[in-house]
């Protein structure tokens, strides 16, 4: 008998292998190198020209921009890019801001170019990144699992940072007339950073800490946290004293560099996971679809494949299909997984009845997982709402286009029922056939494919249980 964990073995092995090299081969090495680079810069820049302080941050943001372009131009599916489009655009604007900032320092010989035209690029980038992290927070907290008191507490504590620094600036006798633009920039940064930091901290609080399939979300939120810390420190010291910012600017740039390093790691890990989970998935569905069409051409038959009585049965009688579907659900002992590749299945009476029965069995304690193509979201909303509210049913919508329009039901990870339409039926789900089997190779293939799509949705949408 196959189980879910055995179907993940290959993917988990590859994930752990890649994760090891991400942290020890890239992140740790780059972090240590960055620290020593900034230490050397601090020691050799005796005159505090700050010409080289932004070099490393620009390199890391350049890496982020390069990875963003790689994500857009490679074979990763459009829906996986669309989910992170705001991040990719925000990174590009931050890169332009950092390049402008370094131009002021290196070419125009302005040690601390704040405020400058670079702020415009930074603020535009903030807009896209805040939009992404706010939407991510709503996904993570869709079941309102983060209490209102926790949200209020985190928001209050984070808000103290800009309030305290602003009060201290007022007490220190800041000349508001001569520093009006700088103070206005500070306040805008404070507002944006507070929103970003509150959302990032709440997501970090909620996310599981040992799930490698969401580490890119964790790395992204850590990156945004470090950015806000550096922002608070940089804007505060720049307003208090020109001498103070000259001495400490390297430190804030070091924190920015670490932030962009984590952002680079997040993008690399997202790219790796997307590649791993998409690998061979289309070929597997394509081959299975072709095999089913060959089997269906033989008409009704049942064939036993060995001594342990593995079997495969092709069924074209709709009454027999309907009866067998209901028997499998009624006699299921532990769990059922259903992959609905095309929305048309929800228009058939048999499938509506099947899902109603599945919902009933879930009420009895049976664990149900359903993957439904996102195009079916507007179909039969009442039934989907009923399923979505059931605590024993995990429903995920997926956007990945598949090389099949079949409906695949796995029962107790021992039997599979696959409903498909014949190619000459022009995708008419009113004319379908079924393949029923307990063949281990087939079961493993279906489980593996189901798990890859299930995990891919977690990677892309941050869907957590």
C-alpha positions in Angstrom: 0.0 0.0 0.0 1.2 3.5 -0.9 0.8 6.4 1.4 1.1 10.1 1.0 4.6 10.3 2.6 6.0 7.7 0.2 4.7 9.7 -2.8 6.6 12.7 -1.5 9.9 10.9 -1.0 11.6 11.9 -4.2 10.3 15.5 -4.1 11.3 15.9 -0.4 14.8 14.4 -1.0 15.4 17.0 -3.8 13.9 19.8 -1.7 16.2 19.0 1.3 19.2 18.7 -1.1 18.5 22.1 -2.7 17.7 23.6 0.7 21.0 22.5 2.2 22.9 24.3 -0.6 20.7 27.4 -0.4 21.5 28.0 3.3 25.0 26.6 3.6 26.2 27.2 0.0 24.6 30.6 -0.7 23.0 32.3 2.3 25.6 31.6 5.0 28.6 32.2 2.7 27.1 35.4 1.3 26.1 36.7 4.8 29.6 36.1 6.3 31.3 37.7 3.2 28.9 40.7 3.3 29.8 41.3 7.0 33.5 41.3 6.3 33.2 43.4 3.2 31.4 46.1 5.2 33.9 45.8 8.0 36.7 46.4 5.5 34.8 49.3 4.0 34.3 50.9 7.4 38.0 50.6 8.3 39.5 51.9 5.0 36.9 54.7 4.5 38.6 57.0 7.0 37.2 60.2 5.5 33.7 58.8 5.5 33.0 59.4 1.9 30.5 56.5 1.9 31.3 55.9 -1.8 31.3 52.1 -1.5 28.5 51.6 1.1 25.8 51.0 -1.4 27.9 48.7 -3.7 26.9 45.4 -2.0 23.2 46.4 -1.6 23.1 47.3 -5.3 24.7 43.9 -6.2 22.1 42.0 -4.2 19.2 44.0 -5.6 20.8 43.3 -9.1 20.7 39.6 -8.3 17.0 39.9 -7.2 16.2 41.8 -10.5 18.1 39.1 -12.5 16.1 36.3 -10.8 12.9 38.2 -11.4 13.7 38.5 -15.1 14.6 34.8 -15.1 11.3 33.9 -13.6 9.5 35.8 -16.2 11.4 34.5 -19.2 11.7 30.8 -18.3 9.1 28.0 -18.5 7.5 28.6 -15.2 3.8 29.0 -15.8 2.1 32.4 -16.0 0.0 31.9 -12.9 3.1 31.4 -10.8 4.5 34.7 -12.1 1.2 36.5 -11.7 1.1 35.7 -7.9 4.4 37.4 -7.4 4.1 40.1 -10.1 3.9 42.9 -7.5 7.1 41.7 -5.8 9.0 41.5 -9.1 7.9 45.1 -10.1 8.7 46.4 -6.6 12.2 44.9 -6.7 12.9 46.6 -10.1 11.9 50.0 -8.6 14.0 49.4 -5.5 17.0 48.5 -7.8 16.5 51.8 -9.7 16.4 53.6 -6.4 19.6 52.0 -5.1 21.4 52.6 -8.4 20.3 56.3 -8.2 21.5 56.5 -4.6 24.9 55.0 -5.5 25.2 57.5 -8.4 24.8 60.4 -6.0 27.5 58.9 -3.7 30.1 57.7 -6.3 29.7 60.2 -9.1 28.3 63.4 -7.5 30.4 62.8 -4.3 27.4 63.3 -1.9 28.2 61.1 1.1 24.5 60.9 2.3 22.1 61.8 -0.5 19.0 62.0 1.5 16.4 63.0 0.5 17.0 62.6 -3.3 15.3 61.5 -6.4 16.0 58.0 -5.4 13.2 58.2 -2.8 10.7 58.3 -5.7 11.7 54.9 -6.9 11.8 53.5 -3.3 8.3 54.8 -2.6 6.9 53.3 -5.8 8.5 50.0 -4.9 7.0 50.1 -1.5 3.5 50.4 -2.9 3.9 47.1 -4.9 5.5 45.3 -2.0 3.0 46.4 0.6 0.2 45.4 -1.8 1.7 41.9 -2.1 2.4 41.4 1.6 -1.1 42.7 2.6 -2.7 40.2 0.2 -0.4 37.4 1.6 -1.5 38.3 5.1 -5.2 37.9 4.1 -4.4 34.5 2.6 -2.5 33.3 5.7 -5.3 34.7 8.0 -8.3 33.7 5.9 -9.7 31.7 8.7 -9.1 34.5 11.2 -6.7 32.3 13.1 -4.7 35.3 14.2 -6.6 36.9 17.0 -7.6 40.5 16.9 -5.8 41.1 20.2 -2.6 39.8 18.6 -3.0 42.1 15.6 -3.7 45.1 17.8 -0.7 44.3 20.1 1.8 43.9 17.2 0.4 47.1 15.5 0.7 49.0 18.8 4.3 47.9 19.5 5.5 48.6 16.0 3.8 52.0 15.9 5.7 53.0 19.0 9.0 53.1 17.0 8.0 56.0 14.7 6.1 57.8 17.5 9.1 57.6 19.9 11.6 58.7 17.3 9.4 61.6 16.1 8.9 62.8 19.7 12.7 62.5 20.3 13.3 64.6 17.2 10.9 67.3 18.4 12.6 67.3 21.9 16.0 67.6 20.3 15.1 70.9 18.7 15.0 69.9 15.1 14.6 72.9 12.8 11.3 72.0 10.9 11.7 75.0 8.5 15.1 74.0 7.2 14.5 70.2 7.3 10.8 70.2 6.2 11.4 68.0 3.2 13.5 65.5 5.1 11.0 65.3 7.9 8.1 64.8 5.4 10.1 62.0 3.8 10.7 60.4 7.2 7.0 60.5 8.1 6.1 58.8 4.8 8.8 56.2 5.4 7.5 55.6 8.9 3.9 55.0 7.7 5.0 52.6 4.9 7.5 50.8 7.1 4.9 50.4 9.9 2.4 48.8 7.5 5.1 46.5 6.0 6.6 45.5 9.4 3.2 44.7 11.1 2.2 42.5 8.1 5.6 40.8 7.9 5.7 40.0 11.7 2.1 38.7 11.7 2.9 36.4 8.7 6.1 35.1 10.4 4.1 34.5 13.6 1.5 32.4 11.7 3.7 30.5 9.2 4.9 26.9 10.2 8.6 27.1 10.9 9.5 23.7 9.6 7.8 23.5 6.3 10.4 23.9 3.4 7.6 24.5 0.9 6.9 28.0 2.4 10.5 29.0 3.3 10.5 31.5 0.5 7.5 33.3 2.2 9.4 33.2 5.5 12.6 34.6 3.9 10.6 37.3 2.1 9.0 38.5 5.4 12.4 38.4 7.2 13.8 40.5 4.4 11.0 43.1 4.7 11.5 43.1 8.5 15.2 43.9 8.0 14.4 46.6 5.5 12.1 48.4 7.9 14.6 48.2 10.7 17.3 49.8 8.5 14.8 52.4 7.3 13.8 53.4 10.9 17.5 53.7 11.9 18.6 55.5 8.7 15.9 58.1 8.6 16.2 58.8 12.4 20.0 59.2 12.4 19.9 61.3 9.2 17.5 63.8 10.8 19.2 64.0 14.2 22.7 64.8 13.0 24.7 64.9 9.7 27.8 63.7 11.6 25.8 60.7 13.1 24.5 59.5 9.7 28.0 59.8 8.2 29.4 57.5 10.9 26.5 55.0 11.0 25.5 54.9 7.3 27.7 51.8 6.7 25.8 50.0 9.5 22.3 50.7 8.0 23.6 49.6 4.5 24.9 46.4 6.1 21.4 45.7 7.4 19.9 46.6 3.9 22.4 44.2 2.4 21.3 41.4 4.6 17.7 42.2 3.8 18.3 42.0 0.0 20.4 38.8 0.6 17.3 37.2 2.2 15.1 38.5 -0.6 17.5 36.9 -3.2 17.3 33.6 -1.3 13.5 33.8 -1.2 13.4 34.3 -5.0 15.9 31.5 -5.6 14.0 29.1 -3.4 10.7 30.0 -5.1 12.3 29.3 -8.5 13.7 26.0 -7.3 10.5 24.8 -5.8 8.5 25.7 -8.9 10.9 23.9 -11.1 10.9 20.8 -8.9 7.1 20.5 -8.6 6.5 21.3 -12.3 9.1 18.7 -13.4 7.5 15.8 -15.4 4.0 16.8 -14.3 2.8 17.6 -17.8 4.4 14.5 -19.3 2.9 12.3 -16.7 -0.7 13.6 -17.3 -0.1 13.5 -21.1 1.1 9.8 -21.0 -1.8 8.8 -18.6 -4.3 10.5 -20.9 -3.1 8.7 -23.9 -3.1 5.4 -22.0 -6.7 5.9 -20.9 -7.8 6.6 -24.5 -6.2 3.3 -25.6 -7.9 1.4 -22.8 -11.3 3.0 -23.5 -11.1 1.9 -27.1 -11.4 -1.8 -25.9 -14.9 -1.2 -24.5 -16.1 -2.6 -21.2 -13.6 -5.1 -19.7 -12.0 -6.1 -16.4 -8.5 -7.5 -16.4 -6.6 -9.1 -13.5 -2.9 -8.3 -13.6 -1.2 -10.8 -11.2 -1.4 -13.2 -8.3 -2.1 -10.4 -5.7 -5.2 -9.5 -7.8 -4.3 -6.1 -9.0 -6.9 -5.2 -11.6 -7.9 -2.6 -14.1 -11.4 -2.1 -15.3 -12.8 0.0 -18.1 -16.5 1.0 -17.5 -18.7 2.8 -20.0 -22.1 2.1 -18.3 -23.0 5.3 -16.5 -25.2 3.4 -13.9 -22.3 1.1 -13.0 -20.0 4.2 -12.8 -22.5 6.0 -10.5 -23.0 3.0 -8.3 -19.3 2.3 -8.0 -18.4 5.9 -7.1 -20.9 5.9 -4.3 -19.8 2.5 -3.0 -16.1 3.7 -2.9 -17.1 6.8 -1.0 -19.4 5.0 1.4 -16.9 2.3 2.2 -13.9 4.5 2.5 -12.1 4.1 5.8 -9.6 7.0 6.1 -9.4 9.5 3.3 -10.4 10.5 -0.2 -8.5 12.8 -2.6 -10.3 14.2 -5.6 -8.6 16.1 -8.5 -11.1 17.9 -10.8 -9.2 19.0 -13.8 -12.2 20.6 -15.7 -15.1 22.7 -14.4 -17.6 20.9 -16.6 -17.7 18.0 -14.2 -19.5 20.1 -11.7 -22.4 20.5 -14.1 -23.2 16.7 -14.1 -25.8 15.4 -11.7 -23.6 12.4 -10.8 -20.7 14.6 -9.6 -23.0 17.0 -7.7 -24.5 14.0 -5.9 -21.0 12.5 -5.3 -19.7 15.8 -3.7 -22.8 16.0 -1.5 -22.0 12.4 -0.3 -18.4 13.3 0.2 -19.5 16.3 2.3 -21.7 13.9 4.4 -18.8 11.5 4.9 -16.6 14.4 6.0 -19.1 15.2 8.7 -18.6 11.6 9.9 -14.9 12.3 10.3 -13.5 11.1 6.9 -10.6 13.3 5.8 -11.2 14.8 2.3 -8.9 16.8 0.0 -10.2 18.3 -3.2 -8.2 20.1 -5.9 -10.5 22.1 -8.2 -9.5 24.1 -11.2 -9.9 27.8 -10.5 -12.1 28.2 -13.6 -14.8 26.3 -11.7 -14.9 28.8 -8.9 -18.1 30.5 -10.2 -19.8 27.1 -10.9 -22.3 25.8 -8.3 -21.3 28.2 -5.6 -23.7 26.9 -2.9 -22.1 23.4 -3.1 -18.6 24.8 -3.0 -19.4 27.0 0.0 -20.8 24.0 1.8 -17.6 22.0 1.1 -15.3 24.9 2.0 -16.9 25.4 5.4 -16.5 21.7 6.4 -13.5 21.4 8.7 -12.7 17.9 7.5 -12.5 19.0 3.8 -9.4 20.8 2.5 -10.3 22.5 -0.7 -7.7 24.2 -2.9 -8.2 25.9 -6.3 -5.4 25.5 -8.7 -4.6 27.5 -11.9 -2.0 25.3 -13.5 -3.3 24.1 -16.9 -3.1 20.3 -17.1 -2.8 18.0 -20.1 -6.1 16.3 -19.2 -9.7 17.2 -18.4 -10.2 14.1 -16.2 -11.7 13.7 -12.7 -9.4 11.5 -10.5 -10.6 10.1 -7.2 -8.2 8.3 -4.9 -9.8 6.2 -2.1 -7.7 5.3 1.0 -4.7 5.6 -1.2 -5.5 2.0 -2.4 -7.9 2.5 -5.3 -8.4 5.0 -8.1 -11.4 5.9 -10.1 -10.7 8.1 -13.2 -13.5 9.7 -15.2 -12.6 10.9 -18.6 -14.2 11.9 -21.9 -13.4 10.3 -25.2 -11.6 12.4 -27.7 -14.3 12.2 -30.2 -16.9 13.6 -27.7 -15.5 17.2 -27.9 -15.0 17.3 -24.1 -18.7 16.5 -23.5 -18.8 15.3 -19.9 -22.2 13.8 -20.6 -20.4 11.1 -22.6 -17.7 9.8 -20.3 -16.1 6.5 -19.3 -14.3 5.4 -16.2 -11.0 3.5 -15.4 -11.1 1.7 -12.1 -7.9 0.2 -10.7 -5.9 -0.8 -7.7 -2.7 -1.2 -9.7 0.1 0.1 -7.5 2.0 1.8 -10.3 -1.1 3.7 -11.3 -2.0 4.6 -7.7 1.5 5.9 -7.0 1.4 8.0 -10.2 -1.9 9.6 -9.3 -0.9 10.2 -5.7 2.4 11.7 -6.8 0.7 14.0 -9.3 -2.0 15.1 -6.8 0.7 15.9 -4.2 2.8 17.9 -6.6 -0.2 20.1 -7.5 -1.2 20.3 -3.9 2.2 21.4 -2.9 2.6 23.8 -5.8 -0.5 25.6 -4.6 1.1 25.9 -1.2 4.3 27.3 -2.8 2.5 29.8 -4.9 -0.4 30.9 -2.7 1.0 30.2 0.8 -1.9 27.9 1.5 -1.4 26.5 4.9 -3.7 24.1 6.9 
